[in-house]
Amino acid sequence: MTIYCARAVEKIFEAWNRHDLDVMMDNFSDDMIRIGASGTRYDKKGMLEDMAWFLSIFPDARIRVDRMVSQGYAVWVEFTITGTHKKELFGIPATDKEIEIPGVWILDFEDSKVKLCKEYWNHRRLMLELSE
């Protein structure tokens, strides 16, 4: 299952980089849970809405996978997300600044789809990059 899980993660990030959120979300189970970096819990619909919101602010967003480790039904992905700030975010008007933020996803699979996604990245770093 390790190879299958890793390939599914590659498909998720390939779809993200095409901004094809429907294809991306096809790799998540209908009853999946995402726990965001702030601790917010999302269901599949909420995750899709959050990803669309992020892309509205950083419309050229891309993710580079820096490292991926898989074991059994779990995959850990270190990534770097880049993009240009084109819309207000948490009170900061569009700056046209490019961001480069590292993050981590820990994904648990069940029946060949992501059942749980835990996300870690530094919100403070994002805000600092936009305000400098």
C-alpha positions as CSV (number, residue, x, y, z in Angstrom):
1,M,0.0,0.0,0.0
2,T,2.9,2.3,0.6
3,I,3.6,2.9,-3.1
4,Y,-0.1,3.4,-3.9
5,C,-0.4,6.0,-1.1
6,A,2.7,7.9,-2.3
7,R,1.3,8.0,-5.8
8,A,-2.1,9.3,-4.6
9,V,-0.2,12.1,-2.8
10,E,1.6,13.0,-6.0
11,K,-1.8,13.1,-7.8
12,I,-3.1,15.4,-5.1
13,F,-0.3,17.9,-5.5
14,E,-0.3,17.7,-9.3
15,A,-4.0,18.6,-9.2
16,W,-3.3,21.4,-6.8
17,N,-0.7,22.9,-9.0
18,R,-3.2,22.8,-11.9
19,H,-5.7,24.4,-9.5
20,D,-8.0,21.4,-10.3
21,L,-9.6,21.1,-6.9
22,D,-12.2,18.6,-7.9
23,V,-9.6,16.2,-9.1
24,M,-7.6,16.9,-6.0
25,M,-10.5,16.2,-3.7
26,D,-11.3,12.9,-5.6
27,N,-8.4,11.5,-3.6
28,F,-10.1,12.2,-0.2
29,S,-12.8,10.0,1.3
30,D,-16.3,11.5,1.6
31,D,-16.0,11.4,5.4
32,M,-12.4,12.7,5.6
33,I,-11.3,15.1,8.3
34,R,-8.6,17.8,7.8
35,I,-7.1,19.4,10.9
36,G,-5.6,22.7,9.8
37,A,-2.5,24.3,11.2
38,S,-4.7,26.5,13.5
39,G,-6.5,23.4,14.9
40,T,-9.6,24.1,12.8
41,R,-11.4,20.9,11.7
42,Y,-12.7,20.7,8.2
43,D,-14.9,18.1,6.5
44,K,-14.4,17.5,2.7
45,K,-16.7,20.4,1.7
46,G,-14.9,22.7,4.2
47,M,-11.5,21.7,2.9
48,L,-12.6,22.3,-0.7
49,E,-13.9,25.8,0.3
50,D,-10.7,26.6,2.2
51,M,-8.5,25.6,-0.7
52,A,-10.6,27.7,-3.1
53,W,-10.4,30.7,-0.7
54,F,-6.6,30.3,-0.6
55,L,-6.4,30.2,-4.4
56,S,-8.5,33.4,-4.6
57,I,-5.9,35.2,-2.5
58,F,-2.8,33.5,-4.1
59,P,-4.1,32.7,-7.7
60,D,-0.7,31.5,-8.9
61,A,-0.1,29.3,-5.9
62,R,2.1,26.3,-6.4
63,I,3.3,23.5,-4.1
64,R,6.7,21.9,-4.4
65,V,7.1,18.6,-2.6
66,D,10.4,18.7,-0.8
67,R,10.3,15.3,0.9
68,M,7.8,12.5,1.2
69,V,8.0,9.5,3.5
70,S,5.4,6.7,3.5
71,Q,4.9,3.8,5.8
72,G,1.9,1.5,5.5
73,Y,-1.2,3.6,5.2
74,A,0.4,6.9,6.2
75,V,2.3,9.5,4.2
76,W,4.3,12.5,5.6
77,V,4.9,15.3,3.1
78,E,7.2,18.3,3.5
79,F,6.3,20.9,1.0
80,T,6.9,24.6,0.1
81,I,4.0,26.7,-1.1
82,T,4.6,29.7,-3.2
83,G,2.3,32.4,-4.6
84,T,1.7,36.1,-5.2
85,H,-0.6,37.9,-2.7
86,K,-3.4,39.4,-4.9
87,K,-6.3,39.8,-2.5
88,E,-6.9,41.0,1.1
89,L,-5.9,38.5,3.7
90,F,-6.7,38.9,7.4
91,G,-6.8,42.7,7.0
92,I,-3.7,43.0,4.9
93,P,-4.5,44.4,1.5
94,A,-3.1,42.8,-1.6
95,T,0.7,43.4,-1.7
96,D,1.8,41.6,-4.9
97,K,4.5,40.1,-2.7
98,E,5.6,36.5,-3.4
99,I,5.4,34.1,-0.5
100,E,7.4,31.0,0.2
101,I,6.1,29.0,3.1
102,P,7.2,25.5,4.2
103,G,4.6,23.1,5.5
104,V,3.8,19.5,6.4
105,W,0.9,17.3,5.7
106,I,0.4,14.0,7.5
107,L,-2.1,11.8,5.6
108,D,-3.7,8.6,6.8
109,F,-5.3,6.5,4.1
110,E,-8.3,4.1,4.3
111,D,-9.7,2.2,1.3
112,S,-7.2,4.0,-1.0
113,K,-8.3,7.5,-0.1
114,V,-7.2,10.1,2.4
115,K,-9.2,9.7,5.6
116,L,-7.3,12.2,7.8
117,C,-5.1,15.1,6.8
118,K,-3.1,16.9,9.5
119,E,-1.6,20.2,8.3
120,Y,1.3,22.1,9.9
121,W,2.7,25.4,8.7
122,N,3.6,28.7,10.3
123,H,0.9,31.4,10.0
124,R,3.2,33.9,11.6
125,R,5.8,33.5,8.9
126,L,3.1,34.1,6.3
127,M,2.0,37.3,8.0
128,L,5.6,38.5,8.4
129,E,6.3,37.9,4.7
130,L,3.3,39.9,3.7
131,S,4.0,42.8,6.1
132,E,7.8,43.3,5.5
